[in-house]
Amino acid sequence: RQTIRKIQQSTTNPKNSYNETIKQPAKLESDMMEMKTLGVSSLNHTFDNFKPNSSTDKAVALLKELSSGQAVKQFVLLYGTTGCGKTHLIEATILNWRAHGTRSLYMTFSEIARSLKSELRRGGEYYERLFKIYCERKRLIVDDFGMGTTESRFEISDLEDIIDMRYRRRYYPDCDLVTILATNKDIKELPDRVVSRF
């Protein structure tokens, strides 16, 4: 039926059909740019499109309130098996923050580790500059900690230090840092220094 309607529109008003043809690639390009800017895989990963269950109800409620400015929680740990919806919820949080005018930095653990290693090879000052960005960004989301990789002690230490620095700033006047960490590991497998901050 939708195809028939489109054919009828092009027959009755070719100009409108031409405009729609022009708009569609422009809209697609705009969406792709926004996805790249936000770091999300889909603009459809919203809270409304998420199918919750008894094990995700708490996480959904918390993240929805947190990203709407209705709750104050500086550290959130999401853990569960692959495919349980962690990444969807993270991206829904990012999109909701964006809707409320708040920017976030969303990276996987391996991306953070690679970027820090790369800057360290360039020189200590480059490493320190990037490390500071991770420590001070108001909204930091680290996804896929431990997903199919064997983390080196150096990589884990970097993550611990970033989280610890953000944790120590929580009592600073006007501190507005929020840190979200997602992993498919069992919580017992996570470093104590990381878990204790959440």
C-alpha positions in Angstrom: 0.0 0.0 0.0 2.8 2.4 0.8 4.4 1.7 -2.6 1.1 2.4 -4.3 0.7 5.7 -2.5 4.2 6.8 -3.5 3.4 6.0 -7.2 0.2 8.0 -7.0 2.0 11.0 -5.5 4.6 11.0 -8.3 1.8 10.8 -10.9 -0.3 13.6 -9.4 2.5 15.9 -8.3 6.0 15.2 -9.8 7.4 18.2 -8.0 6.6 16.8 -4.6 8.1 13.5 -5.5 11.3 15.2 -6.7 11.6 17.1 -3.4 11.2 13.9 -1.4 13.9 12.2 -3.5 16.2 15.1 -2.7 15.4 15.1 1.0 15.9 11.4 1.7 19.6 11.3 1.0 20.1 14.6 2.9 18.2 13.1 5.9 20.2 9.9 5.7 23.5 11.9 5.7 22.3 14.0 8.6 21.4 11.0 10.6 24.8 9.4 9.8 26.6 12.5 10.9 24.6 12.6 14.2 25.3 8.9 14.9 29.0 9.5 14.3 29.1 12.6 16.5 27.3 10.8 19.4 29.1 7.5 18.8 25.9 5.5 18.7 25.1 2.7 16.3 21.4 3.7 15.8 19.2 6.7 16.5 16.4 4.2 17.1 18.0 2.9 20.3 15.7 4.9 22.5 14.1 4.0 25.9 10.7 3.7 24.1 12.1 1.1 21.7 13.7 -1.0 24.5 11.9 -4.1 25.6 12.5 -4.4 29.3 12.2 -7.5 31.5 12.4 -8.1 35.2 16.2 -8.1 35.2 16.4 -4.7 33.3 13.6 -2.7 35.0 15.9 -1.1 37.5 18.5 -0.1 35.0 15.9 1.3 32.6 14.3 3.4 35.3 17.6 4.7 36.7 19.1 5.6 33.3 16.0 7.3 32.1 15.8 9.5 35.3 19.6 10.1 35.2 19.6 11.2 31.5 16.5 13.4 32.1 18.1 15.2 35.1 15.6 13.7 37.5 18.2 11.6 39.4 21.7 12.2 40.7 24.0 9.2 40.5 27.6 9.7 39.6 28.6 6.1 39.0 26.6 3.4 37.2 27.8 -0.1 36.6 25.9 -2.2 34.0 26.8 -5.9 33.8 25.2 -8.9 32.2 25.7 -11.4 29.4 26.1 -10.4 25.8 22.8 -9.5 24.2 21.0 -8.5 27.3 20.6 -4.9 26.1 23.4 -3.0 27.8 24.5 -1.1 24.7 20.9 -0.3 23.7 20.4 1.3 27.1 23.7 3.2 27.0 22.8 4.6 23.6 19.2 5.5 24.8 20.9 7.4 27.7 23.2 9.2 25.3 20.3 10.2 23.0 18.2 11.4 26.0 21.1 13.4 27.3 21.4 15.0 23.8 17.7 15.8 23.9 18.3 17.6 27.2 21.3 19.5 25.8 24.0 17.4 27.5 27.0 16.1 25.6 28.7 12.8 26.4 31.8 10.8 25.5 31.0 7.2 24.6 33.9 4.8 23.9 34.6 1.1 24.4 37.3 0.1 26.8 39.6 -1.1 23.9 39.2 2.3 22.2 40.3 4.1 25.3 43.2 1.8 25.8 44.3 2.1 22.1 44.0 5.9 22.2 46.1 6.3 25.3 48.8 3.9 24.0 48.9 5.9 20.8 49.3 9.2 22.6 52.0 7.7 24.9 54.0 6.8 21.8 53.8 10.4 20.7 55.1 11.6 24.1 54.1 11.9 27.7 52.5 15.3 27.4 50.1 14.0 24.7 49.2 11.0 26.9 48.6 13.3 29.9 46.4 15.6 27.9 44.1 12.8 26.7 44.1 11.2 30.1 42.9 14.5 31.5 40.1 14.6 29.0 38.8 11.2 30.1 39.0 12.3 33.7 37.2 15.6 33.3 34.5 14.9 30.7 31.2 15.5 32.4 29.5 12.4 30.9 31.9 9.4 30.3 30.5 6.0 29.1 32.9 3.1 28.8 31.4 0.1 27.1 32.6 -3.5 26.5 35.0 -3.8 29.4 36.5 -7.3 29.0 34.5 -8.2 25.9 36.6 -10.9 24.1 39.9 -9.4 25.1 42.7 -10.0 27.5 43.5 -6.7 29.2 47.0 -5.9 30.1 47.8 -4.7 33.6 48.7 -1.4 32.0 45.3 -1.0 30.3 43.4 -2.0 33.5 45.5 0.4 35.5 44.7 3.3 33.2 40.9 2.6 33.5 41.3 2.3 37.3 43.1 5.6 37.5 40.5 7.4 35.3 37.7 6.1 37.4 39.6 6.9 40.6 40.2 10.4 39.5 36.6 10.9 38.7 35.6 9.3 42.0 37.8 11.7 44.0 36.2 14.7 42.4 32.7 13.7 43.4 32.7 16.0 46.4 34.1 19.0 44.6 31.8 22.0 44.6 29.5 21.9 41.6 30.8 18.5 40.5 28.7 17.2 37.7 30.6 14.1 36.6 28.7 10.9 35.6 30.5 7.7 34.8 28.9 4.6 33.3 30.8 1.4 32.9 29.3 -1.6 31.0 30.7 -5.1 31.0 29.7 -8.7 30.1 32.0 -10.0 32.8 30.8 -11.4 36.0 31.0 -8.7 38.6 33.4 -11.0 40.6 35.9 -10.9 37.8 36.2 -7.1 37.8 39.1 -5.3 39.6 38.1 -4.5 43.2 39.4 -0.9 42.8 36.9 -0.5 39.9 33.9 -2.1 41.5 34.3 -0.3 44.8 33.7 3.0 43.1 30.2 2.0 41.8 
